[in-house]
């Protein structure tokens, strides 16, 4: 398991945006831990056309803290 910090995708509202209530996404946001092999969609509007897949420890300047 990897520890997720503020500013990383796992805690961003755009990580897994198409399914924010998914058990895995909620667990990452509450525990700040994620499996090393996990990847999910980035829903950041400016990246939408790229269909970008990121890990929970990835990050960019479009970070917005998830609720």
SERO-4910 file (N, C-alpha, C, O; in steps of 0.05 Angstrom, whole numbers):
BEGIN
 pado doro    nc1    nc2    nc3   cac1   cac2   cac3    cc1    cc2    cc3    oc1    oc2    oc3
  Unk    A     17    -24      0      0      0      0     18     25      0     39     26     12
  Unk    A      8     45    -14     22     71    -15      7     91      1    -18     91      2
  Unk    A     21    109     14      9    131     29      5    154     10     23    162     -5
  Unk    A    -19    166     11    -27    188     -7    -27    214      9    -37    214     32
  Unk    A    -15    235     -3    -13    261     11    -28    282     -4    -35    278    -28
  Unk    A    -35    304     10    -48    326     -4    -32    334    -29     -8    335    -28
  Unk    A    -47    340    -50    -34    347    -75    -31    324    -94    -24    328   -118
  Unk    A    -36    300    -85    -34    276   -102    -61    268   -112    -82    273    -99
  Unk    A    -62    255   -135    -87    248   -148   -107    233   -131   -131    238   -133
  Unk    A    -99    216   -114   -117    200    -98   -135    217    -80   -157    208    -72
  Unk    A   -127    241    -74   -143    259    -57   -155    282    -73   -167    300    -62
  Unk    A   -153    280    -99   -164    301   -117   -193    294   -126   -199    270   -130
  Unk    A   -210    313   -128   -237    308   -136   -239    297   -165   -259    285   -172
  Unk    A   -219    301   -181   -219    291   -208   -211    261   -211   -215    249   -232
  Unk    A   -198    250   -190   -190    222   -191   -215    204   -188   -229    206   -169
  Unk    A   -219    188   -208   -243    171   -208   -269    186   -210   -290    177   -201
  Unk    A   -268    210   -222   -291    228   -223   -316    215   -234   -338    222   -225
  Unk    A   -314    198   -254   -339    185   -264   -353    168   -244   -377    161   -248
  Unk    A   -340    160   -223   -352    142   -203   -341    149   -175   -329    132   -162
  Unk    A   -347    174   -165   -335    183   -140   -345    168   -115   -332    169    -94
  Unk    A   -367    154   -117   -378    139    -94   -368    110    -93   -376     95    -75
  Unk    A   -352    103   -113   -341     76   -113   -326     70    -87   -312     87    -77
  Unk    A   -330     46    -76   -318     39    -50   -288     43    -50   -278     53    -30
  Unk    A   -274     36    -71   -245     39    -72   -237     69    -70   -218     76    -56
  Unk    A   -251     86    -85   -244    115    -85   -249    127    -57   -233    142    -47
  Unk    A   -272    120    -45   -279    130    -18   -258    120      2   -250    136     19
  Unk    A   -250     95      0   -230     84     19   -204     99     17   -191    104     37
  Unk    A   -195    105     -8   -170    119    -11   -171    147      2   -153    155     15
  Unk    A   -194    160     -3   -197    187      8   -199    188     39   -191    208     51
  Unk    A   -209    167     50   -212    167     79   -187    156     93   -179    165    115
  Unk    A   -174    136     81   -151    123     94   -124    135     85   -104    132     99
  Unk    A   -124    149     63   -100    161     51    -80    139     44    -56    143     44
  Unk    A    -91    115     36    -74     93     28    -87     80      3   -111     79      0
  Unk    A    -69     71    -16    -79     59    -40    -60     36    -49    -36     37    -43
  Unk    A    -71     16    -63    -54     -5    -74    -34      6    -94    -40     25   -109
  Unk    A    -10     -6    -95     11      3   -113      3      1   -143     13     17   -159
  Unk    A    -13    -18   -149    -20    -23   -178    -45     -9   -187    -52    -13   -211
  Unk    A    -58      6   -170    -83     18   -178    -79     42   -198    -61     58   -194
  Unk    A    -96     43   -218    -98     66   -236   -128     72   -240   -145     54   -238
  Unk    A   -134     98   -245   -162    105   -250   -162    130   -267   -141    142   -272
  Unk    A   -185    137   -276   -189    160   -294   -184    187   -280   -192    191   -257
  Unk    A   -173    206   -295   -171    233   -286   -193    249   -301   -193    249   -326
  Unk    A   -210    261   -286   -233    276   -298   -228    306   -301   -246    321   -306
  Unk    A   -203    315   -297   -196    343   -300   -205    352   -328   -195    341   -348
  Unk    A   -222    372   -330   -233    380   -357   -212    385   -378   -217    377   -401
  Unk    A   -190    397   -372   -170    403   -393   -156    377   -402   -142    378   -423
  Unk    A   -158    355   -387   -146    330   -395   -166    310   -407   -159    288   -414
  Unk    A   -192    318   -408   -213    300   -415   -208    286   -442   -213    262   -445
  Unk    A   -198    301   -462   -194    290   -488   -172    269   -489   -169    253   -508
  Unk    A   -155    269   -468   -132    250   -467   -140    223   -455   -126    204   -457
  Unk    A   -163    223   -441   -172    198   -427   -149    189   -409   -141    165   -409
  Unk    A   -138    207   -394   -115    202   -377   -120    183   -354   -140    186   -340
  Unk    A   -103    163   -351   -105    144   -329    -81    150   -311    -58    153   -320
  Unk    A    -86    153   -285    -66    161   -266    -66    142   -241    -86    129   -236
  Unk    A    -44    142   -227    -43    128   -202    -51    147   -179    -50    171   -183
  Unk    A    -58    137   -156    -65    154   -134    -42    172   -124    -47    193   -112
  Unk    A    -17    165   -130      5    182   -121     14    201   -143     33    216   -138
  Unk    A      2    200   -166      8    220   -187     -1    247   -178    -14    250   -157
  Unk    A      5    268   -193     -3    295   -186      0    314   -209     15    308   -227
  Unk    A    -14    336   -208    -11    358   -228    -20    384   -215    -29    385   -192
  Unk    A    -17    405   -231    -25    432   -220    -55    437   -221    -64    458   -213
  Unk    A    -71    417   -230   -100    419   -230   -113    407   -205   -137    403   -205
  Unk    A    -97    401   -185   -107    388   -160   -129    405   -147   -126    429   -143
  Unk    A   -151    391   -141   -173    403   -126   -181    383   -105   -189    361   -112
  Unk    A   -179    390    -79   -184    371    -57   -213    360    -59   -232    375    -63
  Unk    A   -215    334    -57   -241    321    -57   -256    327    -32   -244    331    -10
  Unk    A   -283    327    -34   -300    333    -10   -298    310     10   -311    312     31
***
